Amino acid sequence: MTEQAKLILAPIRGITDCFFRTLFQQYFPGFDSSLAPFINPQRHSSFQPKQLKDLLPEHNRLMPVVPQLLHTNAEDFLFLASRLHELGYKEVNWNLGCPAPMVTKKHRGSGLLPFPEQIIAFLDHVLPRLPMAMSIKTRLGYEDKNELLTLLPRLDSYPLTEIIIHPRLGRQLYRGKTDREAFGICLAASEHSIVYNGDITTVSEFRELQEQFPKISKWMIGRGALANPFLAGEIKKSDISEKHHTLLSFHNELYTCYRELLSGQAHLLGRMKQLWIYLSAFLPPEKKTWKKIKKCRTEEKYQQVVADIFKT
Ligand SMILES: Cc1cc2nc3c(=O)[nH]c(=O)nc-3n(C[C@H](O)[C@H](O)[C@H](O)COP(=O)(O)O)c2cc1C
């Protein structure tokens, strides 16, 4: 059975703080986790406890969250990461995607993508010293979509949990369409687990992307979920593998119950077949469910056929 898609609430600085994340999860379940908006590097790199307020565990009980750092100074990054580790965080995300001119002009966020040697030097220094796992959120590039593409194979040897890609360039900000083709090329160029992020606003867009990128199992949604808070729930509810899972559990429980109640396999299979006359319609026609079930004469064969039908 295919695993259900995992949905991550994107960080939207100024909106998705801990209070928003908690209430959102309470009222609109559907997201599996969230990424916190970035912690901004301080001008004089002095640490202020209020920087961590949004990430205090007592404010983040309902929605699992991964903190994010925008820092490019390795020592400052390590310092904050160790504070986050003390708070109990097992992963930190590095922001290599922010397009804000105030950020990119300092060669931070997507502004660092034209400088791959600095990225590699940063990882070489930070990763061996980091007390937790690390993931990256990024774009196709700042100026040019070859920036990420040429960087990706070099990232294969680093132990990153995942790379979240928003398929736009930094200089585009949020203008223009997301470049799905370039995303597909990046996906093929990396051995890391890749998360898709960008412009998912409806269930049908999501399904289209799922079909286009069957390898992707994690999806990040930001503005689409703000515009339709039910979006993640709608995506989850209509997920066919989830429905199949529920159906199989229901079937198994019913089968066990009749197995105890009815005497002999002929009665048991007869009863289950009555149900399958109707239930077969739920499964795709190419499974030929009813034809296969109808022929079962033994419990063993029946169980084999059911397992086969629910295999995806
Ligand atoms: C106002 C605003 C604030 C954002 N803040 C962050 C942030 O703090 N960290 C980050 O990685 N991305 C940030 N993003 C980018 C989003 O997380 C996401 O990558 C982007 O909106 C594309 O996804 P979407 O189309 O699903 O919204 C921000 C985007 C907006 C519009």
The ligand as an ORCA input file, in Angstrom:
! r2SCAN-3c Opt
* xyz 0 1
  C       5.115     36.768      3.692
  C       5.939     35.532      3.505
  C       6.806     35.155      4.508
  C       7.615     34.000      4.353
  N       8.477     33.631      5.357
  C       9.291     32.549      5.168
  C      10.213     32.117      6.176
  O      10.316     32.682      7.257
  N      10.994     31.052      5.891
  C      10.906     30.366      4.698
  O      11.635     29.401      4.488
  N      10.011     30.736      3.760
  C       9.209     31.787      3.964
  N       8.310     32.132      3.009
  C       8.172     31.270      1.817
  C       7.088     30.221      2.041
  O       7.438     29.367      3.117
  C       6.901     29.346      0.779
  O       8.133     28.788      0.417
  C       6.373     30.170     -0.379
  O       5.300     30.986      0.018
  C       5.925     29.241     -1.517
  O       4.991     28.303     -1.072
  P       3.393     28.545     -1.210
  O       3.123     28.881     -2.651
  O       2.775     27.243     -0.801
  O       3.025     29.693     -0.313
  C       7.515     33.245      3.156
  C       6.613     33.623      2.163
  C       5.818     34.762      2.325
  C       4.859     35.128      1.224
*
